[in-house]
């Protein structure tokens, strides 16, 4: 990927755009690959389930959630470039009848009440200044008993990243509390650690949290 200064990289990670968009998406897919696999495994999409993903980039990991028979996928993205690239990817994979990308904001999801069985958000919490409105929206669109998996960097680790200086960092216990307030019951926690390159190309010891919660 082309070298970007920290503020430019941060803006691209939030909303890939312009000439760098596709390169940024590829970088995120490489950097976040193991974390995405862990989160998808924890979410465990079942037969016939409807899955929502917030901020999926170009939908590189959507096919893994469509391995379950008759499952359906909707990705909501701020980036119009990623919506276009994601829909092209899904169509090329022959998944367009079961999966789609749509432009939208997590604070006002273009999804009907109780329309989803499961939801996933990987490395997106940093762009939610206040967790409550987004978690309330996710509670609205999930059916009762529906599952939500959140994957996010440990705050101490994230503070070591130059490009994350302006990210909104959330401590694990604060996220758990916000989930409960929004009507979720936390059912599982996983710690994910790996030594790998980040979006700036630097090798680091990474530390992430994965939370699985049920809509009450």
matplotlib code that plots the C-alpha trace (Angstrom):
import matplotlib.pyplot as plt

x = [0.0, 1.2, 2.7, 0.2, 0.9, -0.9, -3.9, -4.5, -4.3, -6.8, -9.2, -8.9, -9.5, -12.7, -14.0, -11.8, -12.1, -10.4, -7.5, -6.2, -9.5, -8.9, -5.3, -6.5, -9.2, -6.6, -4.3, -7.2, -8.1, -4.5, -4.0, -7.4, -7.6, -7.0, -9.2, -12.0, -11.7, -11.9, -14.9, -16.8, -16.0, -17.4, -20.5, -21.2, -23.7, -26.3, -28.7, -31.1, -29.8, -29.7, -26.4, -25.6, -22.0, -21.1, -18.1, -17.1, -14.9, -15.1, -16.9, -13.8, -15.0, -18.7, -18.4, -17.4, -20.7, -22.6, -21.3, -24.3, -27.2, -29.7, -27.9, -28.2, -25.8, -26.1, -23.1, -23.5, -20.7, -20.0, -17.7, -19.4, -16.2, -16.4, -20.1, -19.3, -16.3, -18.1, -21.1, -18.8, -17.0, -20.2, -21.5, -18.3, -18.5, -22.1, -23.5, -25.6, -28.9, -28.0, -25.7, -25.5, -23.7, -25.6, -24.4, -25.4, -24.5, -24.4, -26.2, -29.3, -29.2, -31.4, -32.7, -36.2, -36.9, -35.9, -34.9, -31.5, -30.4, -26.8, -24.5, -20.8, -18.5, -14.8, -12.5, -15.3, -15.9, -13.2, -15.4, -18.4, -17.8, -20.7, -21.5, -25.1, -26.8, -25.1, -25.7, -29.4, -29.7, -28.2, -30.6, -33.4, -32.6, -31.7, -34.5, -34.9, -32.1, -30.1, -26.3, -23.9, -20.1, -17.8, -14.1, -11.9, -8.4, -7.4, -7.2, -3.5, -2.5, -4.4, -2.7, 0.7, -0.5, 0.4, -2.6, -5.0, -4.3, -7.8, -9.7, -12.3, -10.9, -13.1, -12.1, -13.4, -15.5, -17.1, -18.1, -19.6, -21.6, -22.8, -24.0, -26.0, -27.6, -28.7, -30.4, -27.8, -26.5, -22.7, -22.3, -18.6, -15.3, -12.2, -8.7, -7.0, -3.2, -1.0, 2.4, 1.7, 1.9, -0.6, -2.2, 1.0, 3.1, 4.8, 5.1, 3.6, 2.3, -1.5, -4.1, -7.8, -11.0, -14.0, -17.4, -20.4, -23.8, -27.4, -30.3, -32.6]
y = [0.0, 3.6, 5.2, 7.6, 9.9, 9.1, 11.5, 10.5, 6.8, 7.3, 9.1, 6.3, 3.5, 5.3, 5.7, 4.5, 7.0, 8.3, 6.7, 5.0, 3.3, -0.1, -0.3, 0.6, -2.1, -4.7, -3.6, -3.8, -7.3, -8.5, -6.7, -7.8, -11.2, -13.4, -11.2, -11.4, -15.2, -15.3, -13.1, -15.0, -18.2, -16.8, -15.5, -19.0, -18.2, -20.9, -22.3, -19.7, -16.8, -13.2, -11.5, -7.8, -6.5, -2.9, -1.5, -4.6, -2.7, -4.5, -7.6, -9.8, -12.0, -12.1, -15.4, -17.1, -16.1, -17.5, -21.0, -21.9, -23.1, -20.4, -17.7, -14.1, -11.2, -7.4, -5.1, -1.5, 0.9, 4.6, 4.4, 4.4, 3.1, 0.0, -0.5, -0.6, -2.9, -5.1, -5.6, -6.4, -9.0, -10.6, -10.7, -12.3, -15.0, -15.8, -14.5, -11.5, -13.3, -13.8, -10.9, -7.2, -4.1, -0.9, 2.6, 3.7, 4.9, 2.7, 5.5, 5.1, 1.6, 1.2, -2.1, -3.0, -3.8, -7.3, -8.2, -9.8, -12.9, -12.0, -8.9, -8.3, -5.3, -5.7, -2.7, -0.2, 0.9, 3.6, 5.6, 5.6, 8.6, 7.3, 3.6, 3.9, 5.2, 2.5, -0.3, 0.8, 0.6, -2.9, -3.9, -2.6, -4.5, -7.8, -10.2, -11.2, -13.7, -12.5, -12.4, -9.5, -10.0, -7.0, -7.2, -4.2, -3.4, -3.3, 0.4, 0.1, -1.5, 1.0, 3.9, 2.7, 3.2, 6.6, 6.6, 5.9, 9.1, 10.5, 7.2, 6.8, 4.1, 2.0, 0.0, -3.6, -3.1, 0.1, -1.8, -4.6, -2.1, -0.3, -3.6, -4.3, -0.9, -1.3, -4.6, -7.2, -10.0, -10.7, -14.4, -14.8, -13.0, -13.9, -12.4, -12.4, -11.8, -12.0, -10.7, -9.2, -6.1, -3.4, -1.0, 1.1, -1.9, -2.1, -5.5, -5.3, -7.4, -6.9, -7.4, -7.4, -8.3, -10.2, -10.0, -12.1, -10.8, -11.8, -9.4, -9.7]
z = [0.0, -0.7, 2.4, 4.1, 7.1, 10.3, 10.0, 6.3, 7.2, 10.1, 7.8, 5.2, 7.8, 8.9, 5.4, 2.5, -0.4, -3.5, -5.3, -2.1, -1.2, -2.8, -1.5, 2.0, 1.8, 0.8, 3.7, 6.2, 5.0, 5.5, 8.8, 10.3, 8.7, 11.8, 13.9, 11.4, 11.3, 15.1, 15.3, 12.5, 14.4, 17.6, 15.9, 14.4, 11.7, 11.4, 8.8, 7.4, 9.5, 8.4, 9.2, 9.4, 9.4, 10.2, 8.4, 6.3, 3.9, 0.5, 2.0, 1.8, 4.7, 3.9, 2.0, 5.3, 6.8, 3.9, 4.2, 6.3, 4.2, 3.1, 5.2, 4.1, 4.5, 4.6, 4.9, 5.9, 4.9, 5.1, 2.2, -1.2, -2.8, -0.5, -1.2, -4.9, -4.5, -2.1, -4.3, -7.2, -5.1, -4.0, -7.5, -8.8, -6.2, -7.3, -3.9, -5.1, -4.4, -0.8, 0.0, -0.6, 0.5, 1.3, 2.1, 5.6, 9.0, 12.1, 14.0, 11.7, 10.2, 7.0, 8.4, 9.7, 13.4, 14.4, 10.9, 11.7, 13.6, 14.1, 13.7, 13.5, 13.9, 13.7, 14.5, 14.1, 17.7, 17.3, 15.0, 17.4, 19.8, 21.9, 22.0, 23.2, 20.0, 17.8, 20.3, 20.6, 16.8, 16.8, 19.5, 17.4, 14.3, 16.0, 16.9, 20.6, 21.3, 18.3, 18.6, 18.4, 18.1, 18.7, 18.0, 19.0, 20.1, 23.7, 24.7, 25.9, 22.7, 20.5, 22.3, 20.9, 17.3, 15.8, 13.4, 16.2, 18.1, 17.4, 17.6, 20.3, 22.5, 24.7, 27.8, 27.9, 31.0, 29.5, 26.4, 28.5, 30.5, 27.4, 25.9, 29.1, 29.1, 25.5, 26.2, 25.6, 27.8, 27.4, 26.9, 25.9, 25.9, 24.0, 24.1, 20.7, 20.5, 17.5, 16.2, 12.8, 10.6, 11.1, 8.6, 8.7, 7.8, 11.2, 13.0, 16.4, 19.2, 18.8, 21.5, 20.8, 22.6, 21.2, 22.9, 22.1, 23.4, 23.1, 22.5, 25.6]

ax = plt.figure().add_subplot(projection="3d")
ax.plot(x, y, z, "-o")
ax.set_aspect("equal")
plt.show()
